[in-house]
Amino acid sequence: MKREWDLLHTPGPTPVPPSVERAMSQPMIGHRGQKCKDLMLDLAPRLKPVFGTSGEVLVVTGSGTSALEAAVVNTTNPGDEVIVVVAGAFGDRFAQICETYELNVHRIDVEWGRAVDVEQVETFLKTYPDSKAVFLTHSETSTGVMHPIEAIAERVREISNALVIADGVSSMGGAKVDMDGSGIDIVVSGSQKAMMLPPGLAFVAVSERAWEVIDQNERPRFYLDLRVYKKQLANGQTPFTPALSLLFGLDEVLRLMEEEGFENVFERHQLMKDMTRAACRALNLPLLVSDEDASSTVTSIRPQTFDAEKLRKIANEEFGLILAGGQKHMKGEIFRIGHMGYVRPANVFQYISILEVILKRLGHEFEPGAGTAAAQEAYLEGTRGE
Ligand SMILES: Cc1ncc(COP(=O)(O)O)c(C=O)c1O
């Protein structure tokens, strides 16, 4: 039987707020009728602050990868040179999509657990000046690194006409991005992470500069032709039947974010990151990523004194606390805690306290209560003056 009391702290899917679940259970409507049109026209501008843009944010029915693929097929042609930052499983996925579509891919390989620096991107762009685009990941979910996409976009803008295309699947809704201000051309995302929805929706935010490229691009595409999504959206329509229940949910998600305030949403994620990292330090749990490079939505821990998989197993079986393991070569080496979306500081206290019990059982050495105390300290520090 499915346990309903699980504490889901994987970096996606994430818990869905009860009011969003209720919104999603509304009766079906016709997707070509007025109600759907009104809903689409209402949602479209409300998505813009999530991405920090005044440009269109298109909604595609598909998982996050469909948005990554949409970004590639709409902006490039076979043989085009592109630069892809590969610092984890999802950077690698972007590179694989580019290779599948026969692009000439220059990979910037970055050690897992570290962020790419602006100079590395600049060097690559100078070495491959004909590159049509730079693809990179904002929050690299496989490691918990947040790459400095705004600073990179600004530098790319100074020296090249290449588009800057970012995977924000595990950051949008949980981290602030000034897409327009920094000159990022496309940011893609998905519904099941900081956007507090079940899987099934993908988002593609597109700049004016990117539309010029997309509109001219003659590469054949059908389901993921962004030109059609844009044209249809002007009339509150989608090219194909949308995942209506998820759109009902999205309406409520945006209402929740608007009520909390976007700045407060982003700050809450920073706070949960700080609390989690402070607790890990106090518990002698080695963090994979430096403070500077750490993602505000996911934290990776690389234990030295016990087996990460054993910890995850106890967390799951005894407490219903669901944590993620490592991916690819990091499998078994790290465990990851998702703290994004419908997660609050109260939940951080909960998982830190549970971790302490498990660590005791595993014979890991630390001062009892040290993690909780450090999380409390970080909370008080982060909310001082409120
Ligand atoms: C950064 C990042 N990009 C892309 C994806 C792929 O998204 P999906 O599994 O929804 O296709 C994920 C999913 O974990 C992700 O975290």
Ligand as a Chemical Component Dictionary entry (heavy atoms), coordinates in Angstrom:
data_LIG
# 
_chem_comp.id                   LIG 
_chem_comp.type                 NON-POLYMER 
_chem_comp.pdbx_formal_charge   0 
_chem_comp.three_letter_code    LIG 
# 
loop_
_chem_comp_atom.comp_id 
_chem_comp_atom.atom_id 
_chem_comp_atom.alt_atom_id 
_chem_comp_atom.type_symbol 
_chem_comp_atom.charge 
_chem_comp_atom.model_Cartn_x 
_chem_comp_atom.model_Cartn_y 
_chem_comp_atom.model_Cartn_z 
_chem_comp_atom.pdbx_ordinal 
LIG C1 C1 C 0 18.498 20.274 -14.325 1  
LIG C2 C2 C 0 17.587 19.285 -14.960 2  
LIG N1 N1 N 0 17.445 19.290 -16.292 3  
LIG C3 C3 C 0 16.638 18.452 -16.922 4  
LIG C4 C4 C 0 15.907 17.512 -16.229 5  
LIG C5 C5 C 0 15.041 16.566 -16.975 6  
LIG O1 O1 O 0 13.705 16.790 -16.674 7  
LIG P1 P1 P 0 12.615 15.650 -16.957 8  
LIG O2 O2 O 0 13.032 14.462 -16.165 9  
LIG O3 O3 O 0 11.362 16.315 -16.458 10 
LIG O4 O4 O 0 12.591 15.408 -18.407 11 
LIG C6 C6 C 0 16.011 17.440 -14.850 12 
LIG C7 C7 C 0 15.279 16.424 -14.085 13 
LIG O5 O5 O 0 15.674 16.006 -13.024 14 
LIG C8 C8 C 0 16.863 18.360 -14.199 15 
LIG O6 O6 O 0 17.005 18.347 -12.874 16 
# 
loop_
_chem_comp_bond.comp_id 
_chem_comp_bond.atom_id_1 
_chem_comp_bond.atom_id_2 
_chem_comp_bond.value_order 
_chem_comp_bond.pdbx_ordinal 
LIG C1 C2 SING 1  
LIG C2 N1 SING 2  
LIG C2 C8 DOUB 3  
LIG N1 C3 DOUB 4  
LIG C3 C4 SING 5  
LIG C4 C5 SING 6  
LIG C4 C6 DOUB 7  
LIG C5 O1 SING 8  
LIG O1 P1 SING 9  
LIG P1 O2 DOUB 10 
LIG P1 O3 SING 11 
LIG P1 O4 SING 12 
LIG C6 C7 SING 13 
LIG C6 C8 SING 14 
LIG C7 O5 DOUB 15 
LIG C8 O6 SING 16 
# 
